[in-house]
């Protein structure tokens, strides 16, 4: 445990550690509601989800290239999204966390994916709704996430799209694909 904490402190600022603890606690409570048998796994994934977030971009790009990770042209436009897969490899390589579910949840917490598991969605959402976050839609997103993970994902992705559009930032095609996927999933659920 000491080694684990030391590695966190070596890679994260106090502010990022505080955020990660907030994500871990929020993930635990979301899992308690939606995935009780994996609440400890959710907590662990939450703590380590941003382990590579404060690395210089060159470091996580090089780290991923060595591991054969395909870096797309969109990744090159917004390389900060690569901290998620870099972090997933790092927790496997340096922390010895070989759990595939945790690997995927950490790897998918920035862009999402169309085949997200409940644990993936929990980490994605916990990252946005942890108590340290402060944005207009946070409370609405928090309530939706505790009620229904897919509805929470839809609101989170719509909020992200709105934010990026207002800031004149490039919207990754993968984000749009995931957004459309969750629109369809929520619409299917509504018809039932």
N, C-alpha and C positions, 0 to 999 in steps of 0.2 A: 504493500500500500504506500509506503514511503517513497519508493521508486516512482510509482504512478503519480503521486502528488508533485514530486520533484520535476518530472517531465512536463506536467501541466504548467508549473511555474516557470520553467525554462522557455516555454513556447507561447505563453499568454500573459498579457498585462493583468493587473488586478481587476480592471474594469471588465475585461473579457472573461476572466474567471468568475466574476460575479454574475455576468450574463449567462455563462454556461451552467452555473448552479441554479439560476432561475429557470433555465430551459429544462434541466434535469428534474427539478421539483414539478414543474408544469407537466412534463412528459409522464412522470410517475402518476400524477392525478388523472391525466387523460387516459392512461393505460388502466388505471384502477376502474375507470368508467367503461372503457371499451375493450380492454384486453388484459383483464386482471392477472392472468397467468404469466404475463410478461412485463409486469410493472417494474421489476428490478432491472430487467434488460433495457427498458425504456429510460430509466434513470441513468444507467451507465452510458447509453448512447447519447443522452442529453448532455452529460458532462463533457464528453470527448468530441461532440459534433463540430466544434470550431477550432480544434487543435492546430490546424494549419492556417487559420484566418489571418494571423498577423505576420506570416512569412512574406518576404518580398515576392512579387509575382514571378520573378525569374526562378526562385527556389521551388515553388510548387510546379512550375512548368517543367523544370529539369527533373524533379522528383518523379513526375508522371511519365515523362518520356523514357526514363530508365526502366520503368515498369511496363513499357509497351502500350500505355494508354494513348488512344487516338485523340489528339487535340484538333478540334475543328476550327474552321475559319471564324465561326461565331465565338468560340472560346477565346480566340486571339483578339477579338473586338472588346471583350469584357472578361479578361482573365481572372478576375476575382472569383467568378463562379467555380473555378478549378480548385479552390481551397477545400471544397467538399470531397471530391474524389481523392485529392492528395491526403486529406485528413484520414480518410478511410484506409488508405494504404499505410499511412504512418501508424495508426493504432494497431494494425496487424503486424507491421514490421518491428516497431519499437516498444509497444505495450504488450504484445503477445495476445491480443484479442482476436481470435480466429473465428468468431461467431459470424456467419454469413449474414444473418439478419441485422446485426449491428453494423457490419460493413456497408450493407445496402442502405440502411437508414441514414447513416452519416453521408454516404456518397450522394444521396438523392435530396439532401435537405435544402439545396439552393434552387434547382430547376424543377424538381419533382420528376415524375415518370408516369406513363400511362398504366403501368402494371404495379403501382405502389401497393404495398401491404399495409395493414393497419398500423404496424410499427413505423413504417416509412412516413405515413401521414401524421402520426403522433409527433414525431421529431420535427417534421416540416412545420406543423402548426405550433408546437411548443416554442419553436424559435421565434415565431411572430408574436405570440400572445403572452410570453413570460412577463412577470410583473414589472420588469425594468423597461419595457417598451412603452412608448407614449405616442400614440397616433389616434386620429379621430375615430376610426372604425374598430379599434382594439376590443372594446367591450362587446360589441356586436359579434365580432369574430370569435371571441372567447366563448360566448354563449352558444353560438352555432356549433363550434368545435366540440363542446361537451355534449351537445344533443346528437350530432351526426357528423362523423369525420368527413364524409364526402361533401356534404353541404359546407362544412368549414373550409375544405380545400377549394371549393368553387369560390367562396367569398374571398379567401386569401389571394387566390390567383387573379380575380377581378380587381382586387385592391392593388395588387402589384402592377397589373397592366395600367391602371389609372395613374398610379404614382410615376411609372416610367414614362408614360405619355406626357404628363404634366411637366416633367423634367427634361423633355425632349431627348430621352435616352433610347438607345436601340433596344427593341424587344426581341429576345431570342426566340427563334422559331420553335424551339422545344417547349418554351413556356406557353406559346400559343397552342401547340399541339396538346399539352397537358390540360390547359384551360378548356379547350373544346371537348376533350375526353370527359372531364368532370361535369361540364354542362350537360352532356348526353347522359351520364350516370345519374345525375340529380333529376333530370327530366324523366328518365325511366322510372325512378323511384316515386316520383310525383304521380305517375299514371296508375300506379298500383293501388 
